[in-house]
Amino acid sequence: MPWHTTDYPDSFKNLETAMKKKAIEIANSLIRDGYNESRAIPIAIEQSKKWYSNATTKERNQMIQATDSELQPEGKGDKEKSKRIQEGQHVLPHDDGWAITTDHGKKPSEILPTKAEAVKRAKEIAQNKNTHLVIYKKDGTIDEKHSYDIEE
């Protein structure tokens, strides 16, 4: 179901071309990472707006020129991405608050100010991906573990 420049969610319709293409790229990646469409679409819109406001003219022009195949989340790292999708989430203390990482993630995917916010977000991700969640205490020891695997 990947979206492309002639078939995309109606909510992308009024976005400028560069922003629309970025939203398509982001939404396709989120869907591939296990998010459902109802969650991926608003995230993609919000992230594309952030990208657009920080992008240089050159970056915006490159996105305008991007082909449909360039907006798809396929490429060299597909096998690695596929493995990463199955990885669980971890909520760890961080200098700037609480970090969300994956089992083998080298850097946080997100850093949130409170543990409660990080746990809520990590739980959403783990549920969307049907994996697990490990929550740590401030001292680095494990506080809780949750599994969201679908049993067949």
Backbone hydrogen bonds in HBPLUS format (Angstrom, degrees):
<---DONOR---> <-ACCEPTOR-->    atom                        ^
c    i                          cat <-CA-CA->   ^        H-A-AA   ^      H-
h    n   atom  resd res      DA  || num        DHA   H-A  angle D-A-AA Bond
n    s   type  num  typ     dist DA aas  dist angle  dist       angle   num
A0004-HIS N   A0007-ASP O   2.94 MM   3  5.26 161.1  1.97 139.9 144.8     1
A0007-ASP N   A0004-HIS O   3.15 MM   3  5.26 152.6  2.22 106.8 115.1     2
A0012-PHE N   A0009-PRO O   2.94 MM   3  5.64 166.9  1.95 123.4 127.8     3
A0013-LYS N   A0010-ASP O   2.98 MM   3  5.31 158.6  2.03 114.0 120.9     4
A0015-LEU N   A0012-PHE O   3.06 MM   3  5.57 166.3  2.07 122.9 126.8     5
A0020-LYS N   A0016-GLU O   2.72 MM   4  5.86 158.3  1.77 163.1 170.9     6
A0021-LYS N   A0017-THR O   2.92 MM   4  6.11 166.2  1.94 155.7 158.6     7
A0022-LYS N   A0018-ALA O   3.00 MM   4  6.18 154.5  2.07 143.5 150.9     8
A0023-ALA N   A0019-MET O   2.86 MM   4  6.07 153.0  1.93 145.2 152.9     9
A0024-ILE N   A0020-LYS O   2.89 MM   4  6.21 152.4  1.96 148.9 156.5    10
A0025-GLU N   A0021-LYS O   2.95 MM   4  6.21 162.5  1.98 147.8 152.2    11
A0026-ILE N   A0022-LYS O   2.89 MM   4  6.12 165.0  1.91 153.8 157.4    12
A0027-ALA N   A0023-ALA O   2.82 MM   4  5.90 167.5  1.83 150.0 154.2    13
A0028-ASN N   A0024-ILE O   2.92 MM   4  6.03 162.9  1.95 151.5 156.2    14
A0029-SER N   A0025-GLU O   3.14 MM   4  6.36 153.5  2.21 143.2 150.2    15
A0030-LEU N   A0026-ILE O   2.89 MM   4  6.19 158.5  1.94 154.9 161.2    16
A0031-ILE N   A0027-ALA O   2.91 MM   4  6.13 164.0  1.94 154.8 158.6    17
A0032-ARG N   A0028-ASN O   3.01 MM   4  6.16 158.6  2.06 142.3 148.6    18
A0033-ASP N   A0029-SER O   2.89 MM   4  6.13 136.7  2.08 140.1 152.4    19
A0033-ASP N   A0030-LEU O   3.05 MM   3  4.91 122.7  2.39  90.5 105.7    20
A0035-TYR N   A0030-LEU O   2.99 MM   5  5.47 162.4  2.02 150.9 145.1    21
A0034-GLY N   A0031-ILE O   3.02 MM   3  5.24 160.8  2.06 108.6 112.9    22
A0039-ARG N   A0036-ASN O   3.08 MM   3  5.57 142.1  2.23 112.1 122.3    23
A0040-ALA N   A0036-ASN O   2.89 MM   4  6.07 160.7  1.93 155.5 162.0    24
A0041-ILE N   A0037-GLU O   3.02 MM   4  5.92 170.3  2.03 157.0 156.7    25
A0043-ILE N   A0039-ARG O   3.45 MM   4  6.52 160.1  2.49 146.1 151.8    26
A0044-ALA N   A0040-ALA O   2.85 MM   4  5.94 161.5  1.88 153.6 159.1    27
A0045-ILE N   A0041-ILE O   3.01 MM   4  6.26 157.5  2.07 153.5 159.4    28
A0046-GLU N   A0042-PRO O   3.04 MM   4  6.18 171.2  2.04 148.7 151.2    29
A0047-GLN N   A0043-ILE O   2.87 MM   4  6.03 168.7  1.88 157.4 160.9    30
A0048-SER N   A0044-ALA O   2.87 MM   4  5.88 153.8  1.94 142.9 150.5    31
A0049-LYS N   A0045-ILE O   3.04 MM   4  6.23 150.5  2.13 147.8 155.3    32
A0050-LYS N   A0046-GLU O   3.08 MM   4  6.41 154.8  2.15 145.8 152.6    33
A0051-TRP N   A0047-GLN O   2.83 MM   4  6.07 164.3  1.86 150.4 155.1    34
A0052-TYR N   A0048-SER O   2.87 MM   4  5.97 165.7  1.89 145.5 149.7    35
A0053-SER N   A0049-LYS O   3.03 MM   4  6.23 158.2  2.08 146.2 151.3    36
A0054-ASN N   A0050-LYS O   3.22 MM   4  6.45 134.5  2.44 143.0 154.3    37
A0054-ASN N   A0051-TRP O   3.04 MM   3  5.29 137.2  2.22 104.0 116.2    38
A0055-ALA N   A0051-TRP O   2.77 MM   4  5.77 122.6  2.10 149.7 167.3    39
A0060-ARG N   A0056-THR O   2.97 MM   4  6.26 160.4  2.01 153.1 158.5    40
A0061-ASN N   A0057-THR O   2.88 MM   4  6.09 160.9  1.92 150.3 155.7    41
A0062-GLN N   A0058-LYS O   2.88 MM   4  6.12 151.4  1.96 147.7 155.9    42
A0063-MET N   A0059-GLU O   3.00 MM   4  6.24 152.6  2.08 144.4 151.3    43
A0064-ILE N   A0060-ARG O   2.93 MM   4  6.25 153.3  2.01 148.0 155.7    44
A0065-GLN N   A0061-ASN O   3.03 MM   4  6.27 148.1  2.14 143.4 151.3    45
A0066-ALA N   A0062-GLN O   3.05 MM   4  6.16 114.6  2.49 134.7 150.9    46
A0066-ALA N   A0063-MET O   3.11 MM   3  4.96 147.8  2.22  97.0 106.8    47
A0070-GLU N   A0067-THR O   2.99 MM   3  5.21 130.1  2.25 102.0 115.5    48
A0071-LEU N   A0068-ASP O   3.01 MM   3  5.16 147.0  2.12 102.4 112.7    49
A0072-GLN N   A0069-SER O   3.39 MM   3  5.46 164.6  2.42 102.3 106.0    50
A0078-ASP N   A0075-GLY O   3.28 MM   3  5.72 155.0  2.35 124.6 122.8    51
A0081-LYS N   A0077-GLY O   2.73 MM   4  5.90 162.1  1.76 162.6 168.9    52
A0082-SER N   A0078-ASP O   2.85 MM   4  6.00 157.9  1.89 149.2 155.1    53
A0083-LYS N   A0079-LYS O   3.09 MM   4  6.37 152.5  2.17 143.9 150.3    54
A0084-ARG N   A0080-GLU O   2.92 MM   4  6.18 157.5  1.97 149.1 155.9    55
A0085-ILE N   A0081-LYS O   2.91 MM   4  6.17 144.0  2.04 150.7 159.7    56
A0086-GLN N   A0083-LYS O   3.11 MM   3  5.50 134.1  2.33 105.5 116.7    57
A0087-GLU N   A0084-ARG O   3.04 MM   3  5.14 154.2  2.11 104.1 112.3    58
A0103-ASP N   A0088-GLY O   3.12 MM  15  5.56 121.7  2.48 144.4 148.2    59
A0089-GLN N   A0132-HIS O   2.80 MM  43  6.19 160.9  1.83 159.5 156.6    60
A0134-VAL N   A0089-GLN O   2.91 MM  45  6.33 151.2  2.00 146.9 155.9    61
A0090-HIS N   A0101-THR O   2.77 MM  11  5.17 144.3  1.90 150.5 151.8    62
A0101-THR N   A0090-HIS O   2.94 MM  11  5.17 155.9  1.99 143.4 151.4    63
A0091-VAL N   A0134-VAL O   2.91 MM  43  6.39 155.7  1.97 158.7 164.7    64
A0136-TYR N   A0091-VAL O   2.97 MM  45  6.00 156.2  2.03 161.4 167.1    65
A0092-LEU N   A0099-ALA O   2.88 MM   7  5.16 158.3  1.92 146.2 153.1    66
A0099-ALA N   A0092-LEU O   2.73 MM   7  5.16 156.8  1.78 159.6 162.2    67
A0094-HIS N   A0097-GLY O   2.84 MM   3  5.05 150.6  1.93 148.8 139.2    68
A0097-GLY N   A0094-HIS O   3.00 MM   3  5.05 169.4  2.01 115.3 116.5    69
A0098-TRP N   A0112-LEU O   2.73 MM  14  5.29 161.8  1.76 162.0 168.4    70
A0112-LEU N   A0098-TRP O   2.81 MM  14  5.29 163.8  1.84 157.9 156.2    71
A0100-ILE N   A0110-GLU O   2.88 MM  10  5.32 159.5  1.93 157.6 157.2    72
A0109-SER N   A0100-ILE O   2.75 MM   9  5.78 154.1  1.82 162.2 171.2    73
A0105-GLY N   A0102-THR O   3.21 MM   3  4.77 161.6  2.24  97.8 103.5    74
A0118-ALA N   A0114-THR O   3.12 MM   4  6.37 161.5  2.16 146.8 152.1    75
A0119-VAL N   A0115-LYS O   2.80 MM   4  5.99 161.1  1.83 157.8 163.1    76
A0120-LYS N   A0116-ALA O   2.98 MM   4  6.11 163.5  2.01 145.8 150.6    77
A0121-ARG N   A0117-GLU O   3.02 MM   4  6.22 164.7  2.05 149.2 153.1    78
A0122-ALA N   A0118-ALA O   2.84 MM   4  5.94 166.3  1.86 151.6 156.2    79
A0123-LYS N   A0119-VAL O   2.85 MM   4  5.90 153.0  1.92 148.5 155.7    80
A0124-GLU N   A0120-LYS O   3.16 MM   4  6.43 154.3  2.22 143.0 149.1    81
A0125-ILE N   A0121-ARG O   3.06 MM   4  6.40 160.5  2.10 151.4 156.2    82
A0126-ALA N   A0122-ALA O   2.85 MM   4  6.06 169.6  1.86 153.4 156.3    83
A0127-GLN N   A0123-LYS O   2.87 MM   4  5.99 159.5  1.91 150.4 156.2    84
A0128-ASN N   A0124-GLU O   2.90 MM   4  6.07 160.1  1.94 148.4 154.3    85
A0129-LYS N   A0125-ILE O   2.91 MM   4  6.12 147.0  2.02 149.3 158.7    86
A0130-ASN N   A0126-ALA O   2.80 MM   4  5.69 109.9  2.29 134.4 151.3    87
A0131-THR N   A0126-ALA O   2.98 MM   5  5.09 162.0  2.01 141.3 147.0    88
A0130-ASN N   A0127-GLN O   3.19 MM   3  4.86 148.5  2.30  93.3 102.7    89
A0148-TYR N   A0131-THR O   2.63 MM  17  5.16 154.2  1.69 159.5 168.8    90
A0133-LEU N   A0146-HIS O   2.79 MM  13  5.07 159.6  1.83 149.4 152.3    91
A0146-HIS N   A0133-LEU O   2.82 MM  13  5.07 154.8  1.89 152.8 157.9    92
A0135-ILE N   A0144-GLU O   2.86 MM   9  5.10 170.9  1.87 148.4 151.6    93
A0143-ASP N   A0135-ILE O   2.70 MM   8  5.49 162.4  1.73 147.7 152.2    94
A0144-GLU N   A0135-ILE O   3.11 MM   9  5.10 158.2  2.16 134.4 139.4    95
A0137-LYS N   A0141-THR O   2.73 MM   4  5.49 163.9  1.76 167.4 173.2    96
A0140-GLY N   A0137-LYS O   2.97 MM   3  5.33 163.9  1.99 114.9 119.3    97
